[in-house]
Structures are given as structure tokens and as C-alpha cells.
Amino acid sequence: MQPDNNEDNKPLTFREMAQSVLAAAFGVQSGKNRARDFSRGKPSHFIALGVLFTSVFVLVLFALVRLVLHLAGV
């Protein structure tokens, strides 16, 4: 008799999803985590986190460029 593995049935936590989105954004997602994401994750959650991450990334880059230009006197 094989023991029940409740870990396989639980939905992903916010932390696990955020780590997966960040790892995928930088291209370092492991095959094990990718398989976990496809079996336990919801696509809508990953899409929402991906859009949020991309928006924050763009805003941080925009603010950084503005700061550098301001400090350079441009």
C-alpha cells in the first residue's frame, strides 16, 4: 500500500508561486518545480503574478533611470 502524499494534492502557496514566477522570469526554473507548477498550480494565478512582477519591474527600472538622469543633471 502506497502512503498518501497530501503534498501532491495541495494547491501552491503564494510563496511557491512567487518563487516560480521569479525563477521563470530569470530563466532558472528547475524541471521539478515546473512539473509541480503544472500539476498543482492554476494558470490564472501565474498569469496575474507574472503581470504584477513585470509591472513592478518596469516601474522600478523607470524610477531608476529617472533618478540617474536627475543625478546627472539631464
Backbone bond lengths (Angstrom), bond angles and torsions (degrees), N, CA, C in turn:
res aa  C-N    CA-C-N  psi(-1)  N-CA   C-N-CA  omega(-1)  CA-C   N-CA-C  phi
1 M - - - 1.447 - - 1.521 109.07 -
2 Q 1.303 115.48 129.59 1.457 121.08 -177.42 1.529 109.60 -88.17
3 P 1.359 117.81 134.34 1.461 119.45 -179.46 1.523 110.63 -68.43
4 D 1.333 114.60 144.69 1.461 120.09 177.04 1.515 109.16 -70.07
5 N 1.306 115.53 131.49 1.450 120.57 178.20 1.530 107.61 -109.48
6 N 1.332 115.69 94.75 1.462 120.35 -178.30 1.519 111.68 -65.51
7 E 1.316 117.37 -19.98 1.463 121.52 179.79 1.526 110.94 -62.31
8 D 1.332 117.54 -31.03 1.463 121.11 -179.15 1.526 112.58 -74.17
9 N 1.311 117.89 -21.45 1.458 121.20 -175.75 1.520 113.30 -99.87
10 K 1.326 117.56 -17.79 1.460 120.08 -177.35 1.521 110.31 -73.45
11 P 1.343 116.45 141.56 1.474 118.12 173.81 1.525 109.89 -68.26
12 L 1.315 115.39 158.29 1.455 120.24 -179.77 1.516 110.75 -66.92
13 T 1.326 116.25 145.71 1.457 120.50 174.78 1.525 108.49 -80.10
14 F 1.321 116.13 164.80 1.460 120.58 178.28 1.526 110.33 -59.32
15 R 1.316 116.65 -39.93 1.469 121.08 -179.91 1.534 111.24 -62.58
16 E 1.331 116.59 -44.05 1.466 120.23 179.19 1.525 110.96 -63.73
17 M 1.340 116.28 -40.96 1.463 119.25 179.14 1.524 110.94 -66.79
18 A 1.332 117.34 -43.04 1.464 120.83 179.79 1.526 110.66 -62.60
19 Q 1.323 117.36 -41.92 1.467 120.69 177.55 1.523 110.66 -62.56
20 S 1.312 117.39 -40.72 1.461 121.06 179.97 1.522 111.06 -65.51
21 V 1.335 116.87 -42.24 1.461 120.30 179.55 1.528 110.50 -64.97
22 L 1.322 117.43 -43.49 1.469 120.21 178.74 1.523 111.43 -65.35
23 A 1.329 117.07 -42.73 1.466 120.38 179.26 1.520 110.62 -64.13
24 A 1.317 117.02 -41.17 1.464 120.32 179.04 1.525 111.02 -67.24
25 A 1.325 117.27 -36.84 1.463 120.84 179.74 1.532 111.27 -63.19
26 F 1.320 116.17 -35.02 1.460 119.93 -179.94 1.528 112.54 -95.16
27 G 1.331 117.48 -0.58 1.456 121.55 175.00 1.511 114.72 77.01
28 V 1.324 117.81 28.05 1.464 120.32 -177.85 1.527 112.32 -122.13
29 Q 1.321 117.39 24.28 1.462 121.60 -178.63 1.526 109.78 -70.28
30 S 1.322 117.67 129.96 1.461 121.20 179.37 1.532 109.78 -78.40
31 G 1.310 115.86 155.42 1.453 121.20 179.14 1.520 111.83 -63.29
32 K 1.327 116.69 -36.57 1.456 121.28 179.33 1.533 110.60 -63.40
33 N 1.325 116.35 -46.05 1.472 119.93 179.50 1.520 111.57 -68.96
34 R 1.310 117.56 -35.80 1.466 120.66 177.84 1.524 110.07 -63.30
35 A 1.330 116.93 -42.95 1.463 120.84 177.36 1.527 110.64 -63.36
36 R 1.327 116.50 -41.24 1.467 120.89 177.10 1.529 110.63 -60.70
37 D 1.326 116.14 -43.41 1.464 120.84 -179.06 1.522 111.50 -62.05
38 F 1.327 116.88 -42.56 1.466 120.51 -178.85 1.520 111.82 -70.53
39 S 1.324 117.53 -29.93 1.464 118.85 -177.40 1.525 112.56 -88.02
40 R 1.325 118.67 -30.50 1.474 120.37 -174.91 1.518 114.47 -115.57
41 G 1.335 118.34 -14.95 1.454 120.55 -175.04 1.516 113.25 -93.20
42 K 1.329 114.90 160.51 1.463 120.97 175.66 1.527 108.44 -104.50
43 P 1.318 117.81 131.49 1.463 120.56 -178.54 1.526 113.17 -56.33
44 S 1.328 117.14 -38.02 1.468 119.73 -178.23 1.531 111.69 -62.51
45 H 1.324 116.92 -35.17 1.458 119.97 178.39 1.528 110.91 -67.40
46 F 1.328 115.90 -42.08 1.464 119.26 179.83 1.524 111.18 -68.43
47 I 1.319 117.14 -36.95 1.465 120.13 178.21 1.520 110.12 -64.54
48 A 1.336 116.81 -45.60 1.465 120.76 179.76 1.526 111.15 -62.32
49 L 1.328 117.53 -45.02 1.463 120.23 178.82 1.521 111.33 -66.37
50 G 1.318 117.47 -36.91 1.462 120.66 177.70 1.518 112.10 -64.03
51 V 1.330 116.58 -43.45 1.468 120.80 177.92 1.528 109.83 -64.81
52 L 1.337 116.60 -43.04 1.473 120.42 178.69 1.529 110.83 -62.22
53 F 1.333 117.27 -47.24 1.463 120.60 179.62 1.527 111.16 -60.45
54 T 1.325 116.74 -44.91 1.460 120.72 -179.21 1.525 110.99 -63.36
55 S 1.326 117.09 -41.26 1.466 120.77 178.47 1.522 111.54 -63.15
56 V 1.318 117.00 -46.05 1.470 120.62 178.95 1.525 109.80 -63.85
57 F 1.318 117.66 -41.75 1.468 121.44 179.63 1.529 111.12 -60.46
58 V 1.328 116.78 -45.47 1.465 120.97 -179.97 1.524 110.33 -65.28
59 L 1.325 117.95 -42.57 1.465 120.87 179.31 1.523 112.04 -64.46
60 V 1.321 117.56 -38.89 1.470 120.86 177.52 1.523 110.03 -65.87
61 L 1.325 117.55 -43.47 1.462 120.01 177.77 1.528 111.22 -62.54
62 F 1.330 117.39 -42.32 1.454 122.21 178.69 1.533 110.61 -60.70
63 A 1.330 116.31 -46.67 1.467 120.33 179.35 1.523 111.26 -64.29
64 L 1.307 117.51 -38.79 1.465 121.35 179.62 1.528 111.23 -65.19
65 V 1.316 117.15 -42.89 1.471 121.19 178.35 1.520 110.06 -64.67
66 R 1.319 117.27 -42.62 1.469 120.46 178.33 1.523 110.99 -62.11
67 L 1.325 117.07 -40.89 1.459 121.51 179.10 1.524 110.76 -64.17
68 V 1.319 117.25 -45.61 1.470 120.94 179.58 1.530 110.08 -62.93
69 L 1.314 117.73 -44.42 1.457 120.36 178.87 1.527 111.50 -63.97
70 H 1.307 117.00 -38.18 1.467 120.49 178.17 1.520 110.60 -65.08
71 L 1.323 117.01 -44.00 1.467 121.38 179.77 1.537 111.52 -67.60
72 A 1.327 116.52 -28.06 1.457 120.46 179.41 1.528 111.26 -82.83
73 G 1.323 117.71 -7.59 1.451 121.64 178.36 1.513 114.30 80.78
74 V 1.318 117.17 20.55 1.473 121.17 179.38 1.493 110.30 -91.66
